[in-house]
Every structure is written in C-alpha cells, then in structure tokens.
Amino acid sequence: MNGLIDRLRSIVGAAHVLTEGDLSAWELDWRRRQPGRALAVVRPDSTAEVAAVLRACADTGVSIVPQGGNTGLVGGSTPDASGRQVLLSLRRMTALRELDAANLTVTVEAGYILQQLQETAAAAGFLFPLSLAAEGSCTIGGNLSTNAGGTQVLRYGNARELCLGLEVVTAQGEIWDGLSGLRKDNTGYDLRDLFIGSEGTLGVITAATLKLHPLPAAQLTAWATVPSVEHAVRLLGLAQRQLGAGLTGFELMGQFALSLVARHLPQLRVPLYQDAPYCVLLENSDDESEAHARARFEALLEAAMVQGLASDAIVAENLAQARQLWHVRESIPLAQVEEGLNIKHDISIPVSRIPQFVQETDALLAAAIPGIRMVNFGHLGDGNLHYNVQAPLGMDPKVFLAEREGEVNTVVYDSVARFAGSISAEHGVGTLKLDKMQHHKSPVALALMRSIKRALDPRNLLNPGRVLLP
C-alpha cells in the first residue's frame, strides 16, 4: 500500500494525504455509532485530482468512500474498520463556478457548504430553497448523493428537483461533464438522476448546476397547537387550499420532542408546547407584499381555530422571531443527543394515512416495550416523519439500543410497509438500513439496482457495503 500512498501524495500533495494523528473528523460518523479506520484521508481540490485519485485506487483495487460534510445519519460516508479504504474528502472543492442570473442557475463544486450557497444566492437576489438542520456544515455533493429533503420540499422538491446538471467522476477515473443548465433535454437516459441519491456507489459527484428561484417579497412563520395528528393533516389541507403555492413549509412536532428541547436547551424559548399533544410550524411565502402575506396567514389561522383544527397560534412578528421558531424545530435532534442514544427512523407515509400509522405504531411499540418514549416530528407537508424512539426512563440508553433496536426497527418498518410507505425518506440507506432493503424493496427493483451497480462499478470499489448487498 505504500506505493499507493506515495502516488496519492504526488496527486494532491503530501499535506492532503492524512494517515496519522486524530482522523476522527473523517472516520467517525455524526451519530458516533460507527467508528472506522481509513488507509488514508485524501483531500483533492479539483475534479482532475479526484479523477487521478480514482484511477490510482482502481489500479490497486482499493475501495473509496466519498465524503462531504460527514453529517449523514445512516453510516454512508465513513470507512469500515479494515484500514484498507481510502476516505475521499471533497471539502476542499469549494469553487463557485458560475451564477447565471438570466438562466436562474448556479454551478458550484461538491464541497460548497449549503448555507454558503443560500447566502450566495440571496446576495444576488435569488433563493436556493434547500434547507435542513445541518446546512451550516453539510455540502452540496453530500446533499445530492443522498437526495436531501429538508423543510421546503412541500413547494420546491428534494435536492433532485433542484438539480439540472452534474459533473461526475466514474469508478474508472473518467470525468462525465453533464453540467447542463437546460430544463429540457430529451437525449437518452437521464444520467443525472442515476447519480443523485446513489450515495457515492455509482460515481463521485464533483460539481452541480442547480436551480435558483426569485426571492419572495415576504416570508412569514406561524406556530400553532393541534389536538392530534389527524387535526394537523386537516390543517395542512386547509392551508394548501387557502395559501396554494405560498405554503412552503409545514412541520409537525410532538409534545415530548419539544419537551426535550425545553429541558436540554433552555436558552431556546419553546412556545405553547405544553398546551397540546402536537404543534405545527407553518411557513408562508408571498410574491406581493408582507401585508398581503400576513393578512392571508392570519385568515388561515383564524379559520383553523374556528373549525377546531388548532387551539392556539402565534405569527412571528419579524425575521428574528421566525428564525427562533425554526431554531426550536431544528434543535430537536440535538436535544435527543443530550437525552441519550436513541433509535432513529426517517420514514415516509402517504399524508392521508399518517394519523392511523402513528396511532397504530405507537400502540404496538408501547405494548412491546412499556414506558417507551416517542420523539415524533418531521415534514408532515411532504409525508416525511422522523419517528424516533427513546429508551424508557431509568433504562440505560446504550443497553436499550443494543438489546431492543432490532425489535423496534422490525415493528416500525413492518408498519411502514402496511401503510405503503418507505423506510428512508431523505437520509438514505447507508449501512444502517442495508439489511432492511432486502425485505422492503421488491426483488425486481433490487435486481435492476444491482445490474446498474455492476455496469458502472464492476469491481465494487465505490462505497462498497452501502445501499445494496452484493
């Protein structure tokens, strides 16, 4: 392997091939569940260097694990424990290649931070709508490789819908330049969509051309209490009818989830959470004026309370208050970390069936494990729940995870299947859901996926052990 290390140093520079010291920033996943050990952490700063690194690894048969901001939640971007995999970090690839105002597109490299892209777009008078809790550190390459979702999918779609073109390095070290800003191109198979969501198993995304949108004239945020998930779904329908495309976000948060934020992050003021089993967070964007947006928003909330869909509501008076409300919502995962190890589920269910799913699955879990605590929250507007499970009070969270995770996952994923849902909505498959893929995807779908994998990466060098079993 020394020959490979020397070759990698000649490609990216000795300072950017890390083999010693504390490499936990790359080798340990965000949830701290899967510590690995890399042969080397390699940090290229250009597509040409990425291609040369992949050619070197292909020549020696060494597998590669691509990584962006290392904020993933399913163990998809850290090396295994063998010490034989190259960790390919794309964080140095941060160039803004082009912002085309007339075409409403921006082209950036894979290491560009999501929040930085939001700010770059806003400074130019545009909106890049992808938004999620890890936006201060996650990268565009990682967002696309996992087809990230977030809080505005309801109106703007997942990362896939925001991408027009890609630049990708193949397993053989060849560069595909598909950085098209075209919205129409019917020339054969859509290779872009093949690589988006593939979690680095088919190719390494090095740059992307993304859609921009005009900045809304006004953006307002409201927080409301609701008596049940069923009432939240009915409120969603009312909001869609009255606000139309102006409804850009609709989040559901259970009382226990919010109580964790209040307990572990007391500097955040959590409004109204003790008054109802669930709260919802709504966002309304308007192209006319703030006065127009506020009038429509207040009319919606008044109608919701008249119809008994909401029991109380507040509308943020300014941007600072709106950010505070969103910060509460986005801090639920951090509060869970403080509470202790937990079992996470990123699932999607048809919106109409979510109330029954929650009622039945809550009951199944409570019967199986008395005292179990449900941390239920997520993007109700697009059917995506983070249906997380905390150990009963007094039970060691590590013991709970070690002894009951398999049982809990079986209950939840079998229930997801009964309600025609998906076991992964926006986080991907990685390694944590690898075994479940065999039970919850059809044999035909799995066979097609394996055919694609064999065609593009016949030696299984790109992120092996993720998404698909051989």
C-alpha positions as CSV (number, residue, x, y, z in Angstrom):
1,M,0.0,0.0,0.0
2,N,3.0,2.3,0.4
3,G,3.2,2.7,-3.4
4,L,-0.5,3.8,-3.5
5,I,0.1,6.3,-0.7
6,D,3.1,7.8,-2.5
7,R,1.1,8.0,-5.7
8,L,-1.8,9.8,-3.9
9,R,0.7,12.3,-2.4
10,S,2.0,13.0,-5.8
11,I,-1.5,13.8,-7.0
12,V,-2.9,16.0,-4.2
13,G,0.2,16.9,-2.3
14,A,1.6,15.3,0.8
15,A,-0.2,17.7,3.2
16,H,-3.5,16.4,1.9
17,V,-2.9,12.7,2.4
18,L,-3.6,12.1,6.1
19,T,-2.5,8.7,7.6
20,E,-1.6,9.5,11.2
21,G,-3.0,11.5,14.1
22,D,-6.6,12.1,15.1
23,L,-8.7,11.4,12.0
24,S,-12.0,11.1,13.8
25,A,-13.4,14.1,11.9
26,W,-13.5,11.9,8.9
27,E,-13.5,8.4,10.4
28,L,-16.4,8.7,12.9
29,D,-20.0,9.3,11.8
30,W,-22.1,12.2,13.1
31,R,-24.1,9.8,15.4
32,R,-20.9,8.3,16.7
33,R,-22.2,4.8,16.1
34,Q,-19.7,3.6,13.5
35,P,-16.1,4.3,14.1
36,G,-13.9,3.3,11.2
37,R,-10.3,3.4,10.2
38,A,-9.1,4.6,6.8
39,L,-6.0,3.7,4.9
40,A,-5.7,7.4,4.2
41,V,-7.8,10.5,4.1
42,V,-7.3,12.1,0.7
43,R,-8.3,15.7,0.1
44,P,-8.3,16.8,-3.6
45,D,-9.1,20.3,-4.6
46,S,-10.1,19.8,-8.3
47,T,-12.0,17.4,-10.5
48,A,-8.8,16.4,-12.2
49,E,-7.3,15.4,-8.9
50,V,-10.4,13.4,-8.0
51,A,-10.1,11.5,-11.3
52,A,-6.4,10.8,-10.7
53,V,-7.1,9.5,-7.2
54,L,-9.8,7.2,-8.5
55,R,-7.6,5.9,-11.3
56,A,-4.8,5.2,-8.7
57,C,-7.3,3.3,-6.5
58,A,-8.7,1.4,-9.4
59,D,-5.1,0.3,-10.4
60,T,-4.5,-1.1,-7.0
61,G,-8.0,-2.4,-6.3
62,V,-8.5,-0.2,-3.2
63,S,-12.1,0.9,-2.4
64,I,-13.1,4.5,-1.9
65,V,-15.5,6.1,0.5
66,P,-16.6,9.6,-0.8
67,Q,-17.4,12.1,1.9
68,G,-18.8,15.7,2.1
69,G,-19.5,17.3,5.4
70,N,-19.9,14.0,7.3
71,T,-23.3,14.9,8.6
72,G,-25.1,11.8,7.4
73,L,-27.2,9.7,9.8
74,V,-27.1,6.2,8.2
75,G,-23.4,5.4,8.2
76,G,-23.0,6.0,4.5
77,S,-19.8,8.2,4.4
78,T,-17.3,6.8,6.8
79,P,-14.8,4.0,6.3
80,D,-15.1,0.5,7.7
81,A,-12.7,-0.8,10.4
82,S,-10.4,-2.6,8.0
83,G,-7.9,0.2,7.5
84,R,-7.9,-0.6,3.8
85,Q,-10.3,2.0,2.4
86,V,-9.4,5.5,1.1
87,L,-11.6,8.2,2.5
88,L,-12.1,10.8,-0.3
89,S,-13.0,14.1,1.3
90,L,-14.4,16.7,-1.1
91,R,-14.4,19.6,1.4
92,R,-11.6,21.5,-0.4
93,M,-13.6,21.6,-3.6
94,T,-15.5,24.9,-2.8
95,A,-15.4,26.9,-6.1
96,L,-18.4,28.9,-7.3
97,R,-18.0,28.3,-11.0
98,E,-20.9,30.3,-12.3
99,L,-24.0,32.2,-11.4
100,D,-26.3,32.7,-14.4
101,A,-28.9,35.2,-13.4
102,A,-30.8,35.1,-16.7
103,N,-31.0,31.3,-16.6
104,L,-31.7,31.2,-12.9
105,T,-28.9,28.7,-12.2
106,V,-25.7,28.4,-10.1
107,T,-22.9,26.0,-10.6
108,V,-20.8,25.0,-7.6
109,E,-18.3,22.3,-6.6
110,A,-19.2,19.4,-4.4
111,G,-17.6,20.8,-1.2
112,Y,-19.6,24.1,-1.3
113,I,-21.5,24.4,2.1
114,L,-25.3,24.5,1.8
115,Q,-25.7,27.6,4.0
116,Q,-23.0,29.4,2.0
117,L,-24.9,28.7,-1.2
118,Q,-28.1,30.0,0.3
119,E,-26.2,33.2,1.2
120,T,-24.6,33.5,-2.2
121,A,-28.0,33.2,-3.9
122,A,-29.6,35.7,-1.5
123,A,-26.8,38.3,-2.1
124,A,-27.5,38.0,-5.8
125,G,-31.3,38.5,-5.2
126,F,-32.3,34.8,-5.5
127,L,-33.5,31.9,-3.4
128,F,-31.9,28.5,-3.2
129,P,-34.6,26.7,-1.2
130,L,-32.9,23.5,0.1
131,S,-32.9,23.9,3.8
132,L,-32.1,21.5,6.6
133,A,-30.7,21.4,10.2
134,A,-27.2,20.6,9.1
135,E,-27.0,23.3,6.5
136,G,-24.1,25.1,8.3
137,S,-21.8,22.1,7.6
138,C,-23.3,19.8,5.0
139,T,-22.1,20.1,1.4
140,I,-23.8,20.2,-1.9
141,G,-22.2,16.9,-3.1
142,G,-23.5,15.2,0.0
143,N,-26.9,16.7,-0.4
144,L,-27.1,15.4,-3.9
145,S,-25.6,12.0,-3.2
146,T,-28.4,11.4,-0.6
147,N,-31.1,13.4,-2.4
148,A,-31.6,15.5,0.7
149,G,-35.0,16.8,1.5
150,G,-35.5,19.3,4.4
151,T,-38.1,21.8,5.3
152,Q,-39.2,23.2,1.9
153,V,-39.8,20.0,-0.1
154,L,-43.5,20.8,0.0
155,R,-43.1,23.6,-2.6
156,Y,-39.7,23.1,-4.2
157,G,-39.0,19.4,-4.0
158,N,-36.0,17.4,-2.9
159,A,-32.4,18.0,-4.0
160,R,-33.1,16.0,-7.1
161,E,-35.7,18.6,-8.3
162,L,-33.3,21.4,-7.7
163,C,-30.5,20.0,-9.8
164,L,-30.2,20.5,-13.6
165,G,-26.8,19.0,-14.2
166,L,-23.8,17.2,-12.7
167,E,-20.1,16.6,-13.1
168,V,-19.2,13.1,-12.0
169,V,-16.0,11.0,-11.8
170,T,-16.6,7.3,-12.6
171,A,-15.1,4.3,-10.8
172,Q,-12.6,4.1,-13.6
173,G,-11.5,7.7,-13.1
174,E,-13.2,9.2,-16.2
175,I,-14.9,12.6,-16.0
176,W,-18.5,13.0,-17.2
177,D,-19.3,16.6,-17.8
178,G,-23.1,16.9,-17.5
179,L,-23.2,20.4,-16.1
180,S,-26.1,21.5,-18.3
181,G,-28.3,24.4,-17.3
182,L,-31.0,23.1,-19.6
183,R,-34.5,22.4,-18.3
184,K,-35.4,20.3,-21.3
185,D,-33.0,17.7,-22.7
186,N,-34.6,14.5,-24.1
187,T,-31.4,12.9,-25.4
188,G,-31.5,9.4,-23.9
189,Y,-31.2,8.2,-20.4
190,D,-31.1,10.8,-17.6
191,L,-27.7,10.1,-16.1
192,R,-28.1,12.9,-13.7
193,D,-30.9,11.2,-11.8
194,L,-28.9,8.0,-11.8
195,F,-26.2,9.5,-9.7
196,I,-28.4,11.6,-7.4
197,G,-29.4,9.6,-4.4
198,S,-26.9,6.8,-5.2
199,E,-24.8,7.6,-2.0
200,G,-21.5,7.5,-3.9
201,T,-21.9,3.9,-5.0
202,L,-22.0,4.7,-8.8
203,G,-19.7,7.7,-9.1
204,V,-18.3,10.7,-7.3
205,I,-20.2,14.0,-7.8
206,T,-17.7,16.8,-8.1
207,A,-19.9,19.7,-9.2
208,A,-23.5,20.6,-9.9
209,T,-25.7,23.1,-11.7
210,L,-28.6,24.0,-9.5
211,K,-31.9,25.9,-9.9
212,L,-32.4,29.3,-8.4
213,H,-35.8,31.0,-7.6
214,P,-36.7,34.6,-7.2
215,L,-36.7,35.8,-3.6
216,P,-40.2,36.0,-2.2
217,A,-41.4,39.5,-1.3
218,A,-42.4,38.3,2.2
219,Q,-41.9,35.1,4.2
220,L,-43.9,34.6,7.4
221,T,-43.8,31.9,10.0
222,A,-46.5,30.7,12.4
223,W,-46.7,28.2,15.3
224,A,-49.9,26.5,16.2
225,T,-51.1,23.9,18.6
226,V,-53.3,21.0,17.4
227,P,-55.2,18.3,19.3
228,S,-54.0,15.4,17.2
229,V,-52.1,14.3,14.1
230,E,-55.4,14.0,12.3
231,H,-56.1,17.6,13.1
232,A,-52.7,18.5,11.8
233,V,-53.4,16.8,8.5
234,R,-56.7,18.6,8.1
235,L,-55.0,21.9,8.9
236,L,-52.4,21.1,6.2
237,G,-55.3,20.6,3.7
238,L,-56.8,23.9,4.7
239,A,-53.5,25.7,4.4
240,Q,-52.9,24.2,0.9
241,R,-56.4,25.4,-0.2
242,Q,-56.0,28.9,1.2
243,L,-52.3,29.6,0.5
244,G,-51.7,27.5,-2.6
245,A,-48.1,27.6,-3.6
246,G,-47.4,30.1,-0.9
247,L,-47.3,27.3,1.7
248,T,-43.6,26.5,1.7
249,G,-43.2,24.6,5.0
250,F,-45.4,22.5,7.3
251,E,-43.7,20.8,10.2
252,L,-45.2,18.5,12.9
253,M,-43.6,18.3,16.4
254,G,-44.8,16.1,19.2
255,Q,-45.1,17.4,22.8
256,F,-42.3,15.1,24.1
257,A,-40.0,16.1,21.3
258,L,-40.4,19.7,22.2
259,S,-40.1,19.0,26.0
260,L,-36.6,17.6,25.2
261,V,-35.6,21.0,23.6
262,A,-37.0,22.9,26.6
263,R,-35.1,20.6,29.0
264,H,-31.7,20.4,27.4
265,L,-31.6,23.7,25.5
266,P,-33.3,26.1,28.0
267,Q,-31.9,29.1,26.2
268,L,-34.5,28.4,23.5
269,R,-38.0,29.5,24.3
270,V,-40.4,26.8,23.2
271,P,-43.9,28.3,22.7
272,L,-47.1,26.7,23.7
273,Y,-45.8,23.1,23.7
274,Q,-47.4,22.2,27.0
275,D,-50.9,23.1,25.7
276,A,-51.5,20.3,23.2
277,P,-50.1,16.9,22.1
278,Y,-48.7,18.4,18.9
279,C,-47.5,21.7,17.5
280,V,-47.1,22.6,13.8
281,L,-44.8,25.2,12.2
282,L,-46.1,26.8,9.0
283,E,-44.2,29.0,6.6
284,N,-45.9,31.2,4.0
285,S,-44.1,32.9,1.2
286,D,-45.7,35.6,-0.8
287,D,-44.8,37.3,-4.0
288,E,-46.8,40.5,-3.4
289,S,-46.1,42.1,0.0
290,E,-45.7,41.3,3.7
291,A,-49.1,43.0,4.4
292,H,-50.7,40.7,1.9
293,A,-49.0,37.6,3.2
294,R,-49.8,38.5,6.8
295,A,-53.5,39.0,6.1
296,R,-53.8,35.6,4.3
297,F,-51.8,33.9,7.1
298,E,-54.0,35.4,9.9
299,A,-57.1,34.5,7.9
300,L,-55.9,30.9,7.6
301,L,-55.2,30.6,11.4
302,E,-58.5,32.2,12.3
303,A,-60.3,29.7,10.1
304,A,-58.3,26.8,11.6
305,M,-59.4,27.8,15.1
306,V,-63.0,28.3,14.2
307,Q,-63.0,24.9,12.6
308,G,-61.4,23.4,15.7
309,L,-58.2,22.3,13.8
310,A,-56.0,24.5,16.0
311,S,-56.4,25.6,19.6
312,D,-53.9,28.5,19.7
313,A,-51.4,30.1,17.3
314,I,-48.8,32.8,17.0
315,V,-47.3,34.6,14.0
316,A,-43.7,35.7,14.1
317,E,-43.5,39.5,14.2
318,N,-40.2,39.7,12.5
319,L,-37.4,37.7,10.9
320,A,-35.6,37.2,14.2
321,Q,-38.7,35.6,15.8
322,A,-39.2,33.4,12.7
323,R,-35.6,32.2,13.0
324,Q,-36.1,31.4,16.7
325,L,-39.2,29.3,15.9
326,W,-37.3,27.4,13.2
327,H,-34.3,27.0,15.5
328,V,-36.6,25.3,18.1
329,R,-37.8,22.8,15.4
330,E,-34.3,22.1,14.1
331,S,-32.9,21.6,17.6
332,I,-35.0,18.5,18.3
333,P,-32.2,16.1,17.1
334,L,-29.6,17.9,19.2
335,A,-31.9,17.6,22.3
336,Q,-32.2,13.9,21.6
337,V,-28.5,13.6,21.6
338,E,-28.4,15.1,25.1
339,E,-31.2,12.8,26.3
340,G,-29.1,9.8,25.3
341,L,-28.7,7.2,22.5
342,N,-31.9,6.7,20.5
343,I,-33.3,4.8,17.6
344,K,-34.0,7.0,14.6
345,H,-36.4,6.4,11.8
346,D,-36.6,8.5,8.7
347,I,-39.8,7.3,7.0
348,S,-42.4,8.5,4.5
349,I,-46.1,7.6,4.5
350,P,-48.9,8.9,2.3
351,V,-50.1,12.0,4.2
352,S,-53.6,10.8,4.4
353,R,-52.5,7.7,6.3
354,I,-50.1,9.2,8.7
355,P,-52.6,9.7,11.6
356,Q,-53.6,6.0,11.6
357,F,-49.9,4.9,11.2
358,V,-48.9,6.9,14.3
359,Q,-51.8,5.7,16.3
360,E,-51.3,2.0,15.5
361,T,-47.5,2.0,15.6
362,D,-47.3,4.0,18.9
363,A,-49.6,1.3,20.4
364,L,-47.5,-1.6,19.1
365,L,-44.3,-0.2,20.5
366,A,-45.9,0.7,23.8
367,A,-47.2,-2.9,24.2
368,A,-43.8,-4.3,23.2
369,I,-41.7,-2.0,25.5
370,P,-43.7,-0.4,28.3
371,G,-42.6,3.1,29.0
372,I,-41.0,3.7,25.6
373,R,-40.9,7.3,24.7
374,M,-41.8,8.5,21.2
375,V,-39.9,11.5,19.7
376,N,-42.2,12.1,16.7
377,F,-41.6,15.1,14.4
378,G,-40.9,15.9,10.8
379,H,-42.0,17.3,7.5
380,L,-45.7,16.5,7.6
381,G,-46.3,18.5,4.4
382,D,-44.5,16.0,2.3
383,G,-45.3,12.9,4.3
384,N,-41.8,12.5,6.0
385,L,-41.7,11.7,9.7
386,H,-38.7,11.4,11.9
387,Y,-40.3,8.7,14.0
388,N,-37.7,8.3,16.7
389,V,-37.7,6.2,19.8
390,Q,-36.1,7.0,23.2
391,A,-35.5,4.4,26.0
392,P,-37.9,4.2,28.9
393,L,-37.0,6.4,31.9
394,G,-34.5,4.6,34.1
395,M,-33.2,2.3,31.3
396,D,-29.6,2.7,30.2
397,P,-29.8,4.1,26.6
398,K,-26.8,2.0,25.5
399,V,-28.5,-1.1,26.8
400,F,-31.8,-0.1,25.1
401,L,-30.0,0.4,21.8
402,A,-28.1,-2.8,22.0
403,E,-30.9,-5.0,23.1
404,R,-34.0,-3.5,21.5
405,E,-33.1,-1.8,18.3
406,G,-33.8,-4.8,16.1
407,E,-37.2,-5.3,17.7
408,V,-38.1,-1.7,17.4
409,N,-37.0,-1.4,13.8
410,T,-39.0,-4.5,12.8
411,V,-42.2,-3.1,14.4
412,V,-41.7,0.3,12.7
413,Y,-40.7,-0.9,9.3
414,D,-43.3,-3.6,9.1
415,S,-45.9,-0.9,9.9
416,V,-44.4,1.4,7.3
417,A,-44.9,-1.4,4.7
418,R,-48.5,-2.0,5.7
419,F,-49.2,1.7,5.1
420,A,-47.4,1.7,1.7
421,G,-44.5,3.9,2.9
422,S,-40.8,4.0,2.6
423,I,-38.1,3.1,5.2
424,S,-36.0,6.0,4.1
425,A,-37.4,9.4,3.1
426,E,-34.4,11.7,3.0
427,H,-31.4,10.2,4.9
428,G,-30.6,7.4,2.5
429,V,-29.8,3.7,3.2
430,G,-26.1,3.7,4.1
431,T,-25.1,0.7,6.2
432,L,-27.8,1.1,8.9
433,K,-30.7,0.1,6.6
434,L,-28.8,-2.2,4.3
435,D,-30.4,-5.4,5.7
436,K,-33.9,-3.9,5.6
437,M,-33.5,-3.1,1.9
438,Q,-33.7,-6.8,1.2
439,H,-37.1,-7.1,2.9
440,H,-38.7,-3.8,1.8
441,K,-37.7,-3.4,-1.8
442,S,-39.1,-5.7,-4.5
443,P,-36.7,-8.4,-5.9
444,V,-37.2,-6.8,-9.3
445,A,-36.1,-3.4,-8.1
446,L,-33.1,-4.8,-6.3
447,A,-32.1,-6.8,-9.4
448,L,-32.2,-3.7,-11.5
449,M,-30.1,-1.8,-9.0
450,R,-27.5,-4.5,-8.9
451,S,-27.4,-4.5,-12.7
452,I,-26.7,-0.8,-12.7
453,K,-24.0,-1.1,-10.0
454,R,-22.2,-3.9,-11.9
455,A,-22.3,-1.9,-15.1
456,L,-20.8,1.3,-13.6
457,D,-18.7,-0.2,-10.9
458,P,-18.0,-3.8,-11.8
459,R,-15.2,-4.2,-9.2
460,N,-17.3,-2.7,-6.4
461,L,-14.7,-0.1,-5.4
462,L,-17.1,2.8,-4.8
463,N,-18.5,2.9,-1.3
464,P,-19.0,-0.9,-1.0
465,G,-21.4,-2.2,1.6
466,R,-23.7,0.8,1.1
467,V,-27.3,0.8,-0.3
468,L,-27.0,-2.8,-1.8
469,L,-25.7,-6.1,-0.6
470,P,-23.7,-7.8,-3.4
